[in-house]
Amino acid sequence: MFSALSLAKKARKEFERAVELDEKNFSAYQALIEFDCSAPGIAGGGEDKARPEIAKLAALDPPKAIYAQGNCRRQKKDFAAAADEFTKALELHPKSVELIYDIGDHAMKHDEPGMLLIVAEQGAQLAPSDPALSFIAQLPLPSKRNGPTSPSVCCANTCNARLCGAHFLRLGAFMNGSAASTKISKKHRPPRKNSRHLLNWNQEQVRP
């Protein structure tokens, strides 16, 4: 036990040292914050230590700081609060593909289809050839009429516009190389609910 605690404290010192050497080392910052949010005080961690670290990161890169706050909530198993922070981070259009797709991983694991669509759009802007985008684009969207249909296939073939919806149409355009905007207003932002709610929202976007 004492050996494990010693190793944990040593790891934290390494993360802290990496941040001191390069304050723009996002990976080191996130590792340090994640450690402090998840490790107990006896191991050198503590959420009280993470708060000032997140504040420092906010001065350098606000989206990454908000993501870090969300990741901290995720470490505490407060997934609803984590989703709220991740949504805020996406609204600031982060420039890190790794950050965006990590949020996408959270969205897939916790039934957040609206968040996943935003992840796909922003990922398509930054890295259209990333394998993660292809994976997300093939995820099935339930359709009462035709059964599960992948958004990329649906949009590429212009099948059932009511099923595709505004976001799928834009994602299809991105994957075909166009440069449409992904700015999402509150009116057109998909709901952070289950797939049935998302399907209803998609239908509303294309209703005449």
KEMIVEX-859449 format. One line per field, with one value per residue: y, x, z of N, C-alpha, C in turn; residue in one letter; residue number from 1. Coordinates in Angstrom, 1 decimal. Each point is the difference from the previous one (the first is absolute). Example, Ala and Ser with C-alpha at 12.3 -4.5 7.8 and 13.67 -1.06 7.14 Angstrom:
<sites>
n_yy	[-5.7;1.1];
n_xx	[13.2;-0.4];
n_zz	[7.8;-0.7];
ca_yy	[1.2;1.1];
ca_xx	[-0.9;0.9];
ca_zz	[0.0;0.0];
c_yy	[1.2;1.1];
c_xx	[0.9;-0.8];
c_zz	[0.0;0.8];
rest	[a;s];
nr	[1;2];
</sites>
This chain:
<sites>
n_yy	[-1.2;0.0;-1.1;-0.4;0.4;-0.6;-1.1;0.0;0.3;-1.0;-0.7;0.4;-0.3;-1.2;-0.2;0.3;-0.8;-0.8;0.4;-0.1;-1.1;-0.3;1.2;-0.1;-0.8;-0.1;-1.0;0.7;1.1;-0.7;-0.6;1.2;0.6;-1.0;0.0;1.3;-0.1;-1.0;0.5;-0.8;0.8;-1.3;0.0;1.2;-0.6;0.3;0.1;0.2;-1.0;-0.7;0.6;0.3;-1.3;-0.3;0.8;-0.5;-1.2;0.5;0.5;-1.2;-0.7;0.9;-0.4;0.0;1.2;0.3;-0.5;0.6;1.0;-0.2;-0.2;1.1;0.5;-0.3;0.5;1.0;-0.5;1.2;-1.0;0.4;0.3;-1.2;-0.5;0.7;-0.4;-1.3;0.2;0.5;-1.1;-0.8;0.7;-0.2;-1.0;-1.0;0.2;-0.7;-0.7;-0.3;1.2;0.4;-0.9;0.6;1.2;-0.3;-0.4;1.1;0.7;-0.8;0.1;1.2;-0.5;0.7;-0.4;0.9;-0.3;-1.3;0.5;0.8;-1.0;-0.7;1.0;0.1;-1.3;0.0;1.1;-0.5;-1.2;0.4;-0.3;0.5;-1.2;0.8;1.0;-0.8;-0.3;1.2;0.2;-1.1;0.8;-1.0;0.6;-0.3;-0.8;0.5;0.8;0.2;0.1;-0.5;1.3;-0.2;1.1;-0.6;-1.2;0.4;0.8;-1.0;-0.8;1.1;-1.1;0.1;1.2;-0.5;-1.1;0.5;0.9;1.2;-0.6;-1.1;0.9;0.8;-1.0;-0.3;1.3;-0.1;-1.2;0.9;0.6;0.3;1.3;-0.7;1.0;-0.2;1.3;-0.4;0.5;0.6;0.8;-0.1;0.2;-1.2;-0.7;0.2;-0.8;-0.9;-1.1;-0.3;0.6;-0.5;-1.1;0.2;0.3;-1.1;-0.7;0.7;-0.3;-1.1;0.2;0.0];
n_xx	[0.8;1.0;0.4;-1.3;-0.1;1.2;-0.4;-1.2;0.7;0.8;-1.1;-0.6;1.2;-0.1;-1.3;0.2;1.0;-0.7;-0.9;0.9;0.4;-1.3;-0.4;0.4;0.6;-0.9;0.7;1.0;-0.5;-0.5;1.1;0.6;-0.9;0.1;1.3;0.0;-0.7;0.8;1.1;0.0;-0.3;-0.2;-0.5;-0.3;-1.2;-1.1;-1.3;0.3;0.8;-1.0;-0.8;1.1;0.2;-1.3;0.1;1.2;-0.5;-1.0;1.1;0.3;-1.0;-1.0;-0.1;1.4;-0.1;-0.9;0.7;1.1;-0.8;-0.4;1.3;0.2;-1.1;0.6;1.2;-0.8;-0.1;0.2;-0.6;-1.1;0.7;0.6;-1.2;-0.4;1.0;-0.2;-1.3;0.3;0.8;-0.9;-0.8;1.1;-0.4;0.3;1.3;-0.3;0.5;1.1;-0.1;-0.2;0.9;0.7;-0.5;0.3;1.1;0.0;-0.2;0.9;0.8;-0.4;-0.2;1.0;-1.0;-0.6;0.7;-0.3;-1.2;0.0;0.3;-0.9;-0.8;0.3;0.0;-1.1;-0.2;0.4;-0.6;-0.4;1.3;-0.3;0.5;0.1;0.2;0.7;0.5;0.1;0.5;0.6;0.0;-0.8;-0.9;-0.7;-0.6;-1.2;0.3;1.2;-0.1;1.0;0.4;1.2;0.3;1.3;-0.5;-0.8;0.9;0.9;-1.0;0.0;0.1;-1.3;-0.2;-1.1;0.6;0.5;-0.9;-0.1;0.3;-0.8;-0.8;0.2;-0.2;-1.1;-0.3;0.3;-0.6;-0.7;0.5;-1.3;-0.2;-1.1;-0.7;0.6;-0.2;-0.2;-1.2;-0.5;-0.5;1.2;0.3;0.6;-1.0;0.4;-0.6;-1.0;0.2;-1.0;0.4;1.2;-0.6;-0.7;1.1;0.6;-1.1;0.1;1.3;-0.6;-0.9;-0.8];
n_zz	[0.0;0.9;-0.7;0.0;1.3;0.2;-0.7;0.7;1.2;-0.4;-0.4;1.1;0.6;-0.7;0.3;1.3;0.0;-0.7;0.9;1.1;-0.7;-0.2;0.3;-1.2;0.9;-0.9;-0.5;0.4;-0.5;-1.0;-0.2;0.3;-0.7;-0.9;0.3;0.1;-1.1;-0.3;0.3;1.0;1.0;0.5;-1.2;0.5;-0.1;-0.5;0.0;1.3;-0.4;-0.5;0.9;0.7;-0.2;0.2;1.0;0.3;-0.2;0.8;0.6;-0.3;0.4;-0.1;-1.3;0.0;0.5;-0.8;-1.0;0.6;0.1;-1.2;-0.3;0.7;-0.5;-1.2;0.5;0.3;-1.2;0.0;-0.7;0.7;1.1;-0.2;-0.3;1.0;0.6;-0.5;0.3;1.2;0.2;-0.4;0.8;0.6;-0.7;0.8;0.0;1.1;-1.0;0.8;0.4;-1.2;-0.4;1.0;-0.3;-1.2;0.6;0.7;-1.1;-0.5;1.0;-0.1;-1.2;-0.7;-0.8;0.7;1.1;-0.3;-0.4;1.1;0.7;-0.7;0.2;1.3;0.2;-0.8;0.7;1.1;-0.1;-1.2;0.1;1.2;0.3;1.0;-1.0;-0.7;1.2;0.4;-1.2;0.4;1.1;0.3;-0.7;1.1;-0.8;0.4;-1.0;0.1;1.3;0.7;-0.1;-0.7;0.8;-0.1;0.1;1.0;0.4;-0.2;0.4;0.9;0.8;-0.1;-0.6;0.3;-0.4;-1.1;-0.2;0.6;1.1;-0.4;-0.5;1.1;0.8;-0.8;0.0;1.3;0.0;-0.7;1.0;0.3;0.1;0.4;0.6;1.2;-0.2;1.2;-0.4;1.0;-1.0;-0.6;1.3;-0.3;0.4;1.3;-0.8;0.0;-0.7;0.7;1.0;-0.3;-0.2;1.0;0.6;-0.6;0.3;1.2;-0.1;-0.6;1.1;-1.0];
ca_yy	[1.2;1.1;0.1;0.6;1.4;0.7;0.1;1.0;1.3;0.2;0.3;1.4;1.0;0.0;0.8;1.4;0.5;0.1;1.2;1.1;0.1;0.5;0.3;-0.3;-1.5;-0.3;-1.4;0.0;0.7;-0.8;-1.1;0.5;0.4;-1.2;-0.6;0.7;-0.2;-1.4;-0.6;0.5;0.8;-0.7;-0.3;1.2;0.6;0.9;0.9;1.4;0.3;0.1;1.2;1.1;-0.5;0.3;1.5;0.3;-0.4;0.8;1.2;-0.4;-0.6;-0.2;-1.3;-1.1;0.1;-0.4;-1.5;-0.6;0.0;-1.1;-1.2;-0.1;-0.5;-1.4;-0.8;-0.2;-0.7;1.0;0.1;1.1;1.2;-0.1;0.3;1.4;0.7;-0.3;0.8;1.4;0.0;-0.1;1.3;0.9;-0.5;-0.3;-0.3;-1.3;-1.2;-1.0;0.5;-0.1;-1.4;-0.6;0.4;-0.9;-1.3;0.2;0.0;-1.3;-0.8;0.5;0.2;1.4;0.1;1.4;0.4;-0.7;0.7;1.2;-0.6;-0.4;1.2;0.8;-0.9;0.1;1.2;0.0;-1.1;-0.8;-1.4;-0.8;-1.2;0.2;0.6;-1.1;-0.9;0.7;0.2;-1.3;-0.4;0.0;0.8;-0.8;0.5;-0.9;-0.4;-0.7;-0.7;0.8;0.6;0.8;1.3;0.3;-0.7;0.7;1.3;-0.2;-0.4;0.9;-0.8;0.4;1.2;0.2;-0.8;0.6;1.2;1.0;-0.3;-1.0;0.6;0.7;-1.0;-0.6;1.0;0.1;-1.2;0.1;1.1;1.4;0.8;0.6;0.4;-0.8;0.8;-0.5;0.9;-0.7;-0.5;-1.2;-0.9;-1.2;-0.3;-0.9;-1.0;-1.3;0.0;0.3;1.5;0.5;-0.2;1.0;1.3;0.0;0.2;1.3;0.9;0.0;0.1;1.3];
ca_xx	[-0.8;0.9;0.7;-0.9;-0.2;1.3;0.0;-1.0;0.5;1.1;-0.6;-0.6;1.1;0.5;-1.0;0.2;1.3;-0.2;-0.8;0.9;0.9;-0.8;-1.4;-0.9;0.0;-1.4;-0.1;0.5;-1.0;-1.2;0.4;0.1;-1.3;-0.7;0.5;-0.5;-1.5;-0.3;0.9;-0.2;1.1;1.1;0.9;0.5;-1.0;-1.0;-0.7;0.5;1.2;-0.4;-0.7;0.9;0.6;-1.0;-0.1;1.2;-0.3;-1.0;0.6;0.7;-0.9;-1.3;-0.6;0.6;-0.3;-1.4;0.1;0.6;-1.0;-0.9;0.7;0.0;-1.3;-0.1;0.7;-0.9;-1.2;-1.1;0.0;-0.8;0.8;1.1;-0.6;-0.2;1.3;0.5;-0.8;0.6;1.3;-0.3;-0.5;1.2;0.8;1.4;0.9;0.7;-0.8;0.0;-1.0;-1.4;-0.4;-0.2;-1.4;-0.8;0.0;-0.9;-1.4;-0.4;-0.2;-1.1;-1.3;-0.2;0.1;0.1;1.4;0.8;-0.1;0.9;1.4;0.3;0.1;1.2;1.1;0.1;0.7;1.4;0.7;-1.0;0.5;0.2;-0.8;-1.0;-1.2;-0.6;-0.6;-1.2;-0.9;-0.7;-0.9;-1.4;-1.1;-1.3;-1.1;-1.1;-0.4;1.0;0.9;1.2;0.6;1.1;-0.1;0.8;-0.7;-1.3;0.3;0.7;-1.0;-1.1;-1.2;-0.8;0.5;-0.6;0.8;1.4;0.0;1.0;1.3;0.5;0.3;1.3;1.0;0.2;0.7;1.3;0.7;0.2;1.0;-0.4;0.4;-1.1;0.2;-0.6;-0.5;-1.3;-0.7;-0.9;-1.2;0.3;0.9;-0.8;-0.3;0.9;-0.9;0.3;-0.1;-1.4;-0.1;0.8;-0.7;-1.1;0.6;0.4;-1.2;-0.5;0.9;-0.3;-1.4;-0.3];
ca_zz	[0.0;0.1;-1.2;-1.0;0.3;-0.4;-1.5;-0.4;0.2;-1.0;-1.3;0.0;-0.1;-1.4;-0.8;0.4;-0.6;-1.4;-0.2;0.3;-1.1;-1.2;0.5;-1.1;-0.2;0.3;0.5;1.3;0.8;0.2;0.9;1.3;0.5;0.1;1.2;1.2;0.2;0.2;1.1;1.4;0.6;0.5;-1.2;-0.5;-0.9;0.6;-0.9;0.3;-0.8;-1.4;-0.3;-0.5;-1.3;-1.1;-0.1;-0.8;-1.4;-0.6;-0.5;-1.2;-1.0;0.6;-0.2;0.7;1.5;0.2;-0.2;1.2;1.0;-0.3;0.3;1.5;0.4;-0.5;0.9;1.2;-0.4;-0.2;-1.5;-0.5;0.1;-1.0;-1.4;0.0;-0.2;-1.3;-1.0;0.0;-0.7;-1.5;-0.5;-0.3;-1.2;0.4;-1.1;0.2;-0.5;1.1;0.9;-0.6;-0.1;1.3;0.3;-0.8;0.7;1.1;-0.6;-0.4;1.2;0.9;-0.8;-0.2;-1.5;-0.5;0.2;-1.0;-1.3;0.0;0.0;-1.4;-0.8;0.3;-0.4;-1.5;-0.4;0.4;-0.5;-0.8;-0.4;1.2;0.1;1.0;-0.7;-0.7;1.0;0.5;-1.2;-0.3;1.1;-0.5;0.5;-0.2;-0.9;0.1;-1.4;-0.7;0.9;0.2;-1.2;0.4;-0.6;-1.2;-1.1;-0.3;-0.6;-1.3;-1.0;0.1;0.3;1.2;0.6;1.4;0.9;0.0;0.8;-0.4;0.4;-0.8;-1.3;0.0;0.2;-1.3;-0.8;0.5;-0.4;-1.5;-0.3;0.0;1.2;0.6;1.3;1.1;1.1;0.4;0.9;1.0;-0.6;-0.8;0.7;0.3;1.5;0.7;0.5;-0.7;-1.4;-0.4;0.1;-1.1;-1.3;0.0;-0.3;-1.4;-0.8;0.1;-0.8;-1.5;-0.3;-0.7];
c_yy	[1.3;0.2;0.6;1.5;0.8;0.2;1.1;1.4;0.4;0.4;1.4;1.0;0.1;0.9;1.5;0.6;0.2;1.3;1.2;0.3;0.6;0.2;-0.3;-1.5;-0.4;-1.4;0.0;0.7;-0.9;-1.2;0.4;0.3;-1.3;-0.8;0.6;-0.2;-1.4;-0.6;0.6;0.9;-0.7;-0.4;1.2;0.8;0.9;1.0;1.5;0.4;0.2;1.4;1.1;-0.4;0.3;1.5;0.4;-0.4;0.9;1.3;-0.3;-0.5;-0.4;-1.3;-1.2;0.0;-0.5;-1.5;-0.6;0.0;-1.1;-1.3;-0.3;-0.6;-1.4;-1.0;-0.3;-0.7;0.9;0.3;1.0;1.3;0.0;0.4;1.4;0.8;-0.3;0.7;1.5;0.1;0.0;1.3;1.0;-0.5;-0.3;-0.4;-1.4;-1.1;-1.0;0.4;-0.3;-1.5;-0.7;0.4;-1.0;-1.4;0.0;0.0;-1.4;-0.9;0.4;0.5;1.5;0.3;1.4;0.5;-0.7;0.6;1.2;-0.5;-0.3;1.2;0.8;-0.9;0.1;1.3;-0.1;-1.2;-0.9;-1.4;-0.8;-1.2;0.1;0.5;-1.1;-0.9;0.7;0.1;-1.3;-0.5;0.0;0.9;-0.7;0.7;-1.0;-0.6;-0.9;-0.8;0.9;0.4;0.8;1.4;0.3;-0.6;0.7;1.3;-0.1;-0.3;0.8;-0.8;0.6;1.3;0.3;-0.8;0.7;1.2;1.0;-0.4;-1.1;0.5;0.7;-1.0;-0.7;0.9;0.1;-1.2;-0.1;1.2;1.4;0.6;0.7;0.4;-0.9;0.8;-0.4;0.9;-0.9;-0.6;-1.3;-1.0;-1.3;-0.2;-1.0;-1.1;-1.3;0.1;0.3;1.5;0.6;-0.2;1.0;1.4;0.2;0.3;1.4;1.0;0.1;0.1;1.3;0.9];
c_xx	[0.9;0.7;-0.9;-0.2;1.2;0.0;-1.0;0.5;1.1;-0.6;-0.5;1.1;0.5;-1.0;0.2;1.3;-0.2;-0.8;0.9;1.0;-0.6;-1.4;-1.0;-0.1;-1.4;-0.1;0.5;-1.0;-1.2;0.4;0.1;-1.4;-0.8;0.5;-0.5;-1.5;-0.3;0.8;-0.4;1.1;1.2;1.0;0.5;-1.0;-1.0;-0.6;0.4;1.2;-0.3;-0.5;1.0;0.7;-0.9;0.0;1.2;-0.2;-1.0;0.6;0.8;-0.9;-1.3;-0.7;0.6;-0.2;-1.4;-0.1;0.6;-1.0;-1.0;0.6;0.1;-1.3;-0.2;0.7;-0.8;-1.3;-1.3;-0.1;-0.9;0.7;1.1;-0.5;-0.3;1.3;0.6;-0.8;0.5;1.3;-0.2;-0.5;1.1;0.8;1.4;0.8;0.7;-1.0;-0.1;-1.1;-1.4;-0.4;0.0;-1.4;-0.9;-0.1;-0.9;-1.5;-0.5;-0.3;-1.2;-1.2;-0.2;0.1;0.1;1.4;0.8;0.0;0.9;1.5;0.3;0.2;1.4;1.2;0.2;0.6;1.5;0.8;-0.9;0.4;0.2;-0.9;-1.1;-1.3;-0.7;-0.8;-1.4;-1.1;-0.8;-0.9;-1.4;-0.9;-1.3;-1.0;-1.1;-0.4;1.0;1.0;1.3;0.6;1.1;-0.1;0.7;-0.6;-1.2;0.3;0.6;-1.0;-1.3;-1.3;-0.7;0.5;-0.5;0.9;1.4;0.0;1.1;1.4;0.6;0.4;1.3;1.2;0.4;0.8;1.5;0.8;0.2;0.9;-0.4;0.3;-1.1;0.3;-0.6;-0.4;-1.5;-0.7;-0.8;-1.2;0.2;0.9;-0.9;-0.1;1.0;-0.9;0.3;-0.3;-1.4;-0.2;0.8;-0.7;-1.2;0.6;0.5;-1.2;-0.5;0.9;-0.3;-1.4;-0.3;-0.9];
c_zz	[0.0;-1.3;-1.1;0.2;-0.4;-1.5;-0.5;0.2;-0.9;-1.3;0.0;-0.1;-1.4;-0.9;0.3;-0.6;-1.5;-0.3;0.2;-1.2;-1.2;0.4;-1.1;-0.4;0.5;0.6;1.4;1.0;0.3;0.9;1.4;0.6;0.2;1.2;1.2;0.2;0.4;1.2;1.4;0.5;0.4;-1.1;-0.6;-0.9;0.8;-0.9;0.3;-0.7;-1.4;-0.4;-0.4;-1.3;-1.1;-0.2;-0.9;-1.5;-0.7;-0.6;-1.3;-1.1;0.7;-0.3;0.7;1.5;0.3;-0.2;1.2;1.2;-0.2;0.2;1.5;0.5;-0.4;1.0;1.3;-0.3;-0.1;-1.5;-0.5;0.0;-1.0;-1.4;-0.1;-0.3;-1.4;-1.1;-0.1;-0.7;-1.6;-0.5;-0.2;-1.1;0.3;-1.3;0.1;-0.4;1.0;1.0;-0.5;-0.1;1.4;0.5;-0.7;0.6;1.2;-0.5;-0.4;1.2;0.8;-0.7;-0.1;-1.5;-0.5;0.1;-1.0;-1.4;0.0;-0.1;-1.5;-0.9;0.2;-0.3;-1.5;-0.4;0.3;-0.7;-0.8;-0.3;1.3;0.0;1.0;-0.6;-0.8;0.8;0.4;-1.1;-0.3;1.2;-0.5;0.8;-0.2;-0.9;0.1;-1.4;-0.6;0.8;0.2;-1.3;0.4;-0.6;-1.2;-1.2;-0.4;-0.7;-1.3;-1.1;0.0;0.3;1.2;0.6;1.4;1.0;0.1;0.9;-0.4;0.4;-0.8;-1.4;0.0;0.2;-1.3;-0.9;0.4;-0.5;-1.5;-0.3;0.0;1.3;0.6;1.4;1.0;1.2;0.3;0.9;1.0;-0.7;-0.8;0.6;0.3;1.5;0.5;0.6;-0.8;-1.5;-0.5;0.0;-1.2;-1.3;-0.1;-0.3;-1.4;-0.9;0.0;-0.8;-1.4;-0.3;-0.7;0.8];
rest	[m;f;s;a;l;s;l;a;k;k;a;r;k;e;f;e;r;a;v;e;l;d;e;k;n;f;s;a;y;q;a;l;i;e;f;d;c;s;a;p;g;i;a;g;g;g;e;d;k;a;r;p;e;i;a;k;l;a;a;l;d;p;p;k;a;i;y;a;q;g;n;c;r;r;q;k;k;d;f;a;a;a;a;d;e;f;t;k;a;l;e;l;h;p;k;s;v;e;l;i;y;d;i;g;d;h;a;m;k;h;d;e;p;g;m;l;l;i;v;a;e;q;g;a;q;l;a;p;s;d;p;a;l;s;f;i;a;q;l;p;l;p;s;k;r;n;g;p;t;s;p;s;v;c;c;a;n;t;c;n;a;r;l;c;g;a;h;f;l;r;l;g;a;f;m;n;g;s;a;a;s;t;k;i;s;k;k;h;r;p;p;r;k;n;s;r;h;l;l;n;w;n;q;e;q;v;r;p];
nr	[1;2;3;4;5;6;7;8;9;10;11;12;13;14;15;16;17;18;19;20;21;22;23;24;25;26;27;28;29;30;31;32;33;34;35;36;37;38;39;40;41;42;43;44;45;46;47;48;49;50;51;52;53;54;55;56;57;58;59;60;61;62;63;64;65;66;67;68;69;70;71;72;73;74;75;76;77;78;79;80;81;82;83;84;85;86;87;88;89;90;91;92;93;94;95;96;97;98;99;100;101;102;103;104;105;106;107;108;109;110;111;112;113;114;115;116;117;118;119;120;121;122;123;124;125;126;127;128;129;130;131;132;133;134;135;136;137;138;139;140;141;142;143;144;145;146;147;148;149;150;151;152;153;154;155;156;157;158;159;160;161;162;163;164;165;166;167;168;169;170;171;172;173;174;175;176;177;178;179;180;181;182;183;184;185;186;187;188;189;190;191;192;193;194;195;196;197;198;199;200;201;202;203;204;205;206;207;208];
</sites>
